[in-house]
Amino acid sequence: MTLKARLESDVKTAMRSGDTLRRSVIRILRSEVHNQEIAAKAELDDEGVIRVLSRQAQQRRDSIEAYKSGNRQDLVDRETDELHIILEYLPAQMTRDKIRELVRKATADT
């Protein structure tokens, strides 16, 4: 199942279950993917969708920092909840320890 198809399926599930936050976040993501497809004049593959989702996640992280500096905990909580939903669709990031291990292995091999 492609990432776009998963978003389509998950928005329907969120609507059926009444999860308004998940529904609205997924709708925003679908809208951004659609806008990117219009700009590129081509259908996005999973890599393109991941780029869009990564941008949306970074926007949430930036907003969280801005709201923290403005002492707006209510908005920090909402942005954090949205970020968690977006991260469900992104591939897992490597930990620093795993990266160090790979670097050590690569330098030992050479």
C-alpha positions as CSV (number, residue, x, y, z in Angstrom):
1,M,0.0,0.0,0.0
2,T,1.4,3.4,-1.0
3,L,1.6,6.2,1.5
4,K,-1.0,8.2,-0.3
5,A,-3.4,5.2,-0.1
6,R,-2.7,4.8,3.6
7,L,-3.5,8.4,4.2
8,E,-6.8,8.0,2.3
9,S,-7.7,4.9,4.3
10,D,-6.7,6.4,7.6
11,V,-8.8,9.6,7.1
12,K,-11.8,7.4,6.5
13,T,-11.1,5.4,9.6
14,A,-10.6,8.6,11.6
15,M,-14.0,9.9,10.4
16,R,-15.8,6.7,11.3
17,S,-14.2,6.7,14.8
18,G,-14.8,10.4,15.4
19,D,-11.1,11.2,16.0
20,T,-11.3,14.9,14.9
21,L,-7.6,15.7,15.5
22,R,-6.4,12.8,13.4
23,R,-8.9,13.5,10.7
24,S,-7.9,17.2,10.5
25,V,-4.2,16.4,10.5
26,I,-4.5,13.8,7.8
27,R,-6.6,16.1,5.7
28,I,-3.9,18.8,6.0
29,L,-1.3,16.3,4.9
30,R,-3.4,15.1,1.9
31,S,-3.9,18.7,0.9
32,E,-0.2,19.5,1.0
33,V,0.6,16.4,-1.0
34,H,-2.1,17.4,-3.6
35,N,-0.6,21.0,-3.7
36,Q,2.8,19.6,-4.3
37,E,1.5,17.3,-7.1
38,I,-0.1,20.4,-8.7
39,A,3.2,22.3,-8.5
40,A,5.2,19.4,-9.9
41,K,2.6,18.6,-12.5
42,A,3.1,14.9,-11.6
43,E,1.9,12.3,-9.2
44,L,4.1,12.0,-6.1
45,D,5.7,8.7,-5.3
46,D,6.3,7.6,-1.7
47,E,9.6,9.5,-1.5
48,G,7.8,12.7,-2.6
49,V,5.1,12.2,0.0
50,I,7.8,11.6,2.7
51,R,9.4,14.9,1.7
52,V,6.1,16.6,2.2
53,L,5.4,14.9,5.5
54,S,8.9,15.8,6.7
55,R,8.3,19.4,5.9
56,Q,5.1,19.3,7.8
57,A,6.8,17.7,10.8
58,Q,9.5,20.4,10.8
59,Q,6.9,23.1,10.7
60,R,5.3,21.5,13.8
61,R,8.7,21.4,15.5
62,D,9.3,25.1,14.7
63,S,5.9,26.0,16.0
64,I,6.4,24.1,19.2
65,E,9.6,26.0,19.9
66,A,7.9,29.3,19.1
67,Y,5.0,28.6,21.3
68,K,7.2,27.4,24.2
69,S,9.1,30.7,24.1
70,G,5.7,32.5,24.1
71,N,4.5,30.5,27.1
72,R,1.5,29.0,25.2
73,Q,1.4,25.5,26.6
74,D,-2.1,24.9,25.1
75,L,-0.7,25.4,21.6
76,V,2.5,23.4,22.4
77,D,0.3,20.5,23.4
78,R,-1.8,20.7,20.2
79,E,1.3,21.0,17.9
80,T,2.9,18.1,19.8
81,D,-0.2,15.9,19.2
82,E,-0.2,16.8,15.5
83,L,3.5,16.0,15.3
84,H,3.0,12.5,16.8
85,I,0.4,11.8,14.2
86,I,2.7,12.9,11.3
87,L,5.6,10.9,12.7
88,E,3.5,7.7,12.4
89,Y,3.7,8.1,8.6
90,L,7.4,8.8,8.4
91,P,10.1,6.1,8.5
92,A,11.9,5.6,11.8
93,Q,15.0,7.7,12.2
94,M,18.3,6.1,13.2
95,T,19.5,6.8,16.7
96,R,22.9,8.5,17.3
97,D,24.3,5.2,18.7
98,K,23.3,3.3,15.5
99,I,24.9,6.0,13.3
100,R,28.1,5.9,15.3
101,E,28.2,2.1,15.1
102,L,27.8,2.3,11.3
103,V,30.5,4.9,11.0
104,R,32.9,2.8,13.1
105,K,32.2,-0.2,11.0
106,A,32.7,1.7,7.8
107,T,36.0,3.2,9.0
108,A,37.2,-0.3,10.2
109,D,36.3,-1.8,6.8
110,T,38.4,0.8,4.9
